[in-house]
Amino acid sequence: MSLTAGGCNAGYDFDGRFYAVFARIVGMTPSNYRADGVNNELRFALGECSLGVILVAMSGRGVCAISFGDDPVALARDLQNGFPYAGLVDGAGDFEQFVAKVVGFLEAPALGLDLTLDVRGTVFQQRVWQLLREIPVGDKVSYTDISNRMGSPKSVRAVAGACAANTLAIAIPCHRIVRIDGSLSGYRWGIERKAELLRRESKA
């Protein structure tokens, strides 16, 4: 599928009967919540959009994962691996509205993305992610810019690591961070997707 190919009028193709991949696994105590999202039931759904297959997952606190790929089974497996003690359930019914919001932003970045997020990470990672969320649509910054804003200019590698650990594609816009010379660096969901996201946002 071409990354620039248009979708249907709704912006994506959602078919719970085909794409919903779900499983139940044993939870743990609330005191272990921070480690792996345990004692949670995660609702999730997969669909198709102009960037390939998209997965959106939500806990009781908010959207906790947004990812892209080419294989829906692989995306569901990655979600389970990322939240190994959470119960995964089919996000049918009203969950479709959250997928629609994400895909709507993909197709029209100027609309913005208003979602309640369940952001999980270390204190350092969350500081990086908050700074990324403050980058306006259409702008780009370097890893060095972010480390300087944090008052820790030697933390460039750690900033890159925080970007790599991000599980919330576009909601935490790590695609807007580039090398100091302006060239594109790696992207968890593929460098082509990163380039396409930046291209779309440059026109927003």
SEZAVO-180301 format. One line per 2 residues: number of its first residue (from 1); their letters; for each residue y negated, z, x negated of C-alpha. Coordinates in nm, 2 decimals, padded with zeros to 4 digits. Layout:
% SEZAVO-180301
NUM) A) Y,Z,X  ...
END
This chain:
% SEZAVO-180301
1) MS) 00.00,00.00,00.00  -00.34,-00.09,-00.13
3) LT) -00.57,00.21,-00.18  -00.86,00.01,-00.03
5) AG) -00.66,-00.11,00.27  -00.80,-00.01,00.61
7) GC) -00.60,00.20,00.85  -00.58,00.19,01.23
9) NA) -00.88,00.27,01.45  -00.80,00.64,01.44
11) GY) -00.80,00.63,01.06  -00.44,00.74,01.01
13) DF) -00.10,00.71,01.15  00.05,01.04,01.26
15) DG) 00.42,01.05,01.37  00.57,01.39,01.38
17) RF) 00.91,01.25,01.46  00.92,01.06,01.13
19) YA) 00.71,01.25,00.89  00.74,01.62,00.99
21) VF) 00.98,01.77,00.73  01.02,02.14,00.78
23) AR) 01.24,02.44,00.68  01.27,02.81,00.73
25) IV) 01.30,03.04,00.43  01.30,03.42,00.41
27) GM) 00.95,03.59,00.38  00.86,03.89,00.18
29) TP) 00.64,04.20,00.23  00.26,04.17,00.29
31) SN) 00.20,04.34,-00.05  00.33,04.02,-00.22
33) YR) 00.10,03.79,-00.04  -00.12,03.71,-00.33
35) AD) 00.16,03.57,-00.55  00.30,03.29,-00.35
37) GV) 00.16,03.30,00.00  00.44,03.51,00.12
39) NN) 00.48,03.67,00.46  00.32,03.36,00.59
41) EL) 00.43,03.08,00.82  00.27,02.75,00.70
43) RF) 00.23,02.47,00.96  00.21,02.13,00.80
45) AL) 00.21,01.76,00.89  00.23,01.43,00.71
47) GE) 00.08,01.10,00.80  -00.04,00.78,00.65
49) CS) -00.40,00.69,00.56  -00.57,00.44,00.33
51) LG) -00.48,00.65,00.02  -00.11,00.65,00.10
53) VI) 00.08,00.95,00.25  -00.13,01.26,00.32
55) LV) -00.01,01.62,00.37  -00.21,01.89,00.53
57) AM) -00.08,02.25,00.55  -00.24,02.56,00.71
59) SG) -00.17,02.93,00.70  -00.30,03.19,00.94
61) RG) -00.61,03.21,00.72  -00.70,02.84,00.70
63) VC) -00.60,02.51,00.54  -00.42,02.60,00.22
65) AI) -00.30,02.25,00.10  -00.41,01.89,00.11
67) SF) -00.23,01.64,-00.10  -00.16,01.27,-00.14
69) GD) 00.13,01.06,-00.26  00.37,00.78,-00.19
71) DP) 00.67,00.97,-00.07  00.65,01.21,00.22
73) VA) 00.97,01.40,00.12  00.83,01.46,-00.23
75) LA) 00.50,01.59,-00.08  00.69,01.83,00.15
77) RD) 00.91,01.95,-00.15  00.60,02.01,-00.36
79) LQ) 00.45,02.22,-00.08  00.77,02.43,-00.06
81) NG) 00.77,02.47,-00.43  00.40,02.58,-00.43
83) FP) 00.46,02.84,-00.15  00.83,02.93,-00.22
85) YA) 00.84,03.24,00.00  00.66,03.10,00.30
87) GL) 00.83,02.96,00.61  00.74,02.60,00.67
89) VD) 00.72,02.47,01.03  00.63,02.14,01.19
91) GA) 00.26,02.13,01.26  00.28,01.95,01.59
93) GD) 00.04,01.96,01.88  -00.32,02.07,01.81
95) FE) -00.26,02.06,01.43  -00.33,01.69,01.45
97) QF) -00.70,01.76,01.47  -00.70,01.90,01.11
99) VA) -00.53,01.59,00.98  -00.79,01.39,01.17
101) KV) -01.08,01.58,01.01  -00.94,01.53,00.66
103) VG) -00.88,01.15,00.71  -01.21,01.11,00.88
105) FL) -01.38,01.24,00.57  -01.18,01.01,00.35
107) EA) -01.30,00.71,00.54  -01.66,00.83,00.59
109) PA) -01.75,01.09,00.32  -02.11,01.12,00.45
111) LG) -01.96,01.31,00.75  -01.87,01.60,00.53
113) LD) -01.56,01.82,00.56  -01.59,02.14,00.77
115) LT) -01.27,02.33,00.73  -01.18,02.70,00.71
117) LD) -00.98,02.72,00.38  -00.72,02.96,00.25
119) VR) -00.80,02.94,-00.12  -00.55,03.10,-00.35
121) GT) -00.59,03.14,-00.73  -00.70,03.36,-01.01
123) VF) -01.06,03.49,-01.02  -01.14,03.23,-01.29
125) QQ) -00.99,02.95,-01.09  -01.18,03.05,-00.78
127) RV) -01.51,03.05,-00.97  -01.44,02.70,-01.09
129) WQ) -01.34,02.58,-00.74  -01.65,02.73,-00.58
131) LL) -01.87,02.54,-00.83  -01.68,02.22,-00.75
133) RE) -01.75,02.27,-00.38  -02.12,02.29,-00.46
135) IP) -02.13,01.93,-00.60  -02.29,01.70,-00.35
137) VG) -02.10,01.40,-00.22  -02.18,01.11,-00.45
139) DK) -02.25,01.33,-00.76  -02.03,01.38,-01.06
141) VS) -02.02,01.65,-01.33  -01.83,01.71,-01.65
143) YT) -01.59,01.99,-01.75  -01.86,02.10,-01.99
145) DI) -02.12,02.12,-01.71  -01.89,02.35,-01.51
147) SN) -01.81,02.57,-01.81  -02.18,02.60,-01.89
149) RM) -02.26,02.69,-01.53  -02.01,02.97,-01.55
151) GS) -02.18,03.10,-01.86  -01.86,03.03,-02.06
153) PK) -01.92,02.71,-02.27  -01.60,02.75,-02.46
155) SV) -01.39,02.74,-02.14  -01.37,02.36,-02.10
157) RA) -00.99,02.36,-02.13  -00.96,02.64,-01.88
159) VA) -01.18,02.46,-01.64  -00.96,02.15,-01.67
161) GA) -00.66,02.37,-01.60  -00.82,02.51,-01.29
163) CA) -00.88,02.16,-01.17  -00.51,02.07,-01.23
165) AN) -00.41,02.38,-01.03  -00.61,02.29,-00.73
167) TL) -00.39,02.24,-00.42  -00.68,02.13,-00.18
169) AI) -00.76,01.77,-00.26  -01.11,01.66,-00.15
171) AI) -01.18,02.00,00.02  -01.21,02.14,-00.34
173) PC) -01.34,01.81,-00.49  -01.20,01.81,-00.84
175) HR) -01.22,01.43,-00.82  -01.59,01.47,-00.89
177) IV) -01.54,01.61,-01.24  -01.53,01.36,-01.53
179) RI) -01.53,01.36,-01.90  -01.86,01.43,-02.08
181) DG) -01.89,01.05,-02.15  -01.86,00.98,-01.78
183) SL) -01.51,00.83,-01.80  -01.24,00.93,-01.56
185) SG) -01.00,01.20,-01.66  -00.66,01.28,-01.51
187) YR) -00.62,01.36,-01.14  -00.33,01.54,-00.98
189) WG) -00.29,01.28,-00.71  -00.34,00.98,-00.93
191) IE) -00.62,00.83,-01.12  -00.65,00.53,-00.88
193) RK) -00.71,00.76,-00.59  -00.97,00.95,-00.79
195) AE) -01.15,00.62,-00.87  -01.13,00.52,-00.51
197) LL) -01.27,00.85,-00.38  -01.56,00.83,-00.62
199) RR) -01.63,00.47,-00.52  -01.64,00.56,-00.15
201) ES) -01.86,00.86,-00.21  -02.10,00.66,-00.42
203) KA) -02.17,00.45,-00.11  -02.20,00.75,00.13
END
